[in-house]
């Protein structure tokens, strides 16, 4: 039995995200959803991630592949299923 999202809820699958058009010019990620100050984007870097520190907190959920997550203090292996929180700055 497939459950429906509650009224006011939204659902995206990884296939939905991968099926979107490329990111808009000047953006590395595809916008998926926005509500108030919350923004959800699909970001699929290849090779090296060129992002710099952001002005707001961010979370990342690794959907596929493997990588190294590096901050000023540590380097951690991440893989599909990993969740990362990155504080602003």
C-alpha positions as CSV (number, residue, x, y, z in Angstrom):
1,X,0.0,0.0,0.0
2,X,1.5,3.3,-1.1
3,X,0.9,6.2,1.4
4,X,0.1,9.7,0.2
5,X,1.9,12.7,1.6
6,X,-0.1,14.6,4.2
7,X,-1.8,17.9,3.0
8,X,0.9,20.5,2.8
9,X,3.6,17.9,2.5
10,X,5.8,17.3,-0.5
11,X,7.8,14.3,-1.7
12,X,10.7,14.0,-4.2
13,X,12.5,10.9,-5.2
14,X,16.1,10.7,-6.3
15,X,14.8,9.9,-9.8
16,X,12.8,13.1,-9.7
17,X,15.8,15.1,-8.9
18,X,18.0,13.5,-11.5
19,X,15.3,14.1,-14.1
20,X,15.3,17.9,-13.6
21,X,16.8,20.3,-16.1
22,X,20.5,21.4,-15.5
23,X,21.1,24.1,-12.9
24,X,20.4,27.7,-13.9
25,X,23.3,29.7,-15.1
26,X,25.7,30.7,-12.3
27,X,24.3,28.0,-9.9
28,X,25.9,24.6,-9.2
29,X,22.6,23.0,-8.0
30,X,19.1,22.4,-9.3
31,X,16.4,24.1,-7.2
32,X,13.9,21.5,-6.1
33,X,11.8,23.2,-3.4
34,X,11.6,26.4,-1.4
35,X,9.5,27.4,1.6
36,X,10.3,30.4,3.8
37,X,14.0,30.3,4.5
38,X,14.3,26.6,3.6
39,X,15.7,25.7,0.1
40,X,16.2,22.2,-1.2
41,X,18.6,21.7,-4.1
42,X,20.0,18.7,-6.0
43,X,23.7,19.0,-6.2
44,X,25.7,16.4,-8.2
45,X,29.4,17.5,-8.3
46,X,31.8,15.5,-10.4
47,X,35.5,15.2,-9.4
48,X,36.1,18.1,-7.0
49,X,33.5,20.3,-5.3
50,X,34.3,24.0,-5.9
51,X,32.0,25.3,-3.2
52,X,33.1,27.8,-0.6
53,X,31.7,28.4,2.9
54,X,28.1,29.6,2.8
55,X,26.3,32.3,4.8
56,X,23.7,29.9,6.1
57,X,23.7,26.4,7.7
58,X,23.4,23.6,5.2
59,X,22.7,19.8,5.2
60,X,23.8,17.3,2.7
61,X,22.5,13.8,2.2
62,X,24.8,11.7,0.0
63,X,22.6,9.8,-2.5
64,X,25.3,7.9,-4.4
65,X,29.0,7.5,-4.7
66,X,31.8,8.1,-2.2
67,X,33.9,11.2,-1.4
68,X,36.0,12.8,1.2
69,X,34.4,15.6,3.3
70,X,37.1,18.1,4.5
71,X,36.8,21.0,6.9
72,X,39.4,23.0,8.7
73,X,39.9,20.3,11.3
74,X,39.1,16.9,9.8
75,X,38.8,14.7,6.7
76,X,36.0,12.1,6.7
77,X,35.0,9.4,4.2
78,X,31.4,9.8,3.1
79,X,29.3,7.4,1.1
80,X,25.7,6.8,0.0
81,X,23.5,7.2,3.0
82,X,25.7,9.7,4.8
83,X,24.2,12.8,6.3
84,X,26.3,16.0,6.8
85,X,25.6,19.2,8.6
86,X,27.7,22.2,7.8
87,X,27.3,25.3,9.9
88,X,27.3,28.7,8.2
89,X,30.8,30.1,7.5
